[in-house]
Amino acid sequence: MSEPGAVLTDLREESEELDALVAGLPAERWATPTPADGWTLAHQIAHLAWTDRKSLLAATDPERFAREAVPEALAAPLTFVDEGAQAGARTPPGALLRDWRAGREALWEALANWPAGEKLPWYGPPMSVASMATARLMETWAHGQDIADALGVTRIPTARLRHIARIGARTRNFAYSVHHLTPPEREFRVELRAPGGRELWTYGPEDAAQRVTGGALEFCLLVTQRAHRADLPTLRAEGADAERWLGIAQAFAGPPGKGREPTAGGGPR
């Protein structure tokens, strides 16, 4: 997993880039629908703010997190995340933006000062600082993609995608398990062209028979389910198992996601 300092820096930069995308919007634009069914721009930011608050609680008061947050999730495992976003989306946009900024900065400080080698409690297994920060970066980027698509904005991919690509490769077996499938015994090889095309990010054994190749951006869009496979022309699978994986890949926690429908125009803007 990524070094904590590097991923924390990238998390802050990813958050600031998304902040710049929504900060100048008039209040009425926050009601713009996004590709996530039933979610507006406000829901997207509210979700990020809600998750940051839960992460901050885990980092600052683990006992309270175990006493309050975990039972809340167990009581409504399929709806508690959406309920948090819906509640936050009712906040006036200016106040919601301020809440998100304050929460993410407090979380950043808490993670930066977390004792080395210790793990934070979470809804599933405890997480290292690097894992927590990487998960927050992945969510910020993915929900930022929803917002960018809703606004018709094309984002320039950055090297920060390496964190998301790594999660995407490492969660192969998880994707199989949430679909009640047995993961293949052998590892796959994943070879991705980094933004700019000058670097190759690789995961898995070099001599693996099953392979996935293509652009890092397309792979990240796939594993966060922000684009349909049909709209990702550079992504290639070699082998039946690798092909099957690209149909179910999911880097985020929770039940199987619905994903996106194919677009007539050939992928995200």
Protein Blocks (a to p, Z undefined) as FASTA:
>chain_A
ZZfklmmmmmmmmmmmmmmmmmmpcfklmmpccfbehiafklmmmmmmmmmmmmmmmmmm
mmlmmmmmmmmmmmmmmlmmmmmmmmmmmpcfklmmmmmmmmmmmmmmmmmmgcehiacd
dfbdcddfklmmmmmmmmmmmmmmmmmmmnopacdddfklmmmmmmmmmmmmmmmmmnop
acdfbdcddddddehjlaccdedjfklfbdceddfklmmmmmnopacfklmmkbccedjk
lmmmmmmgcfbgcdddebjaddfkopaZZ
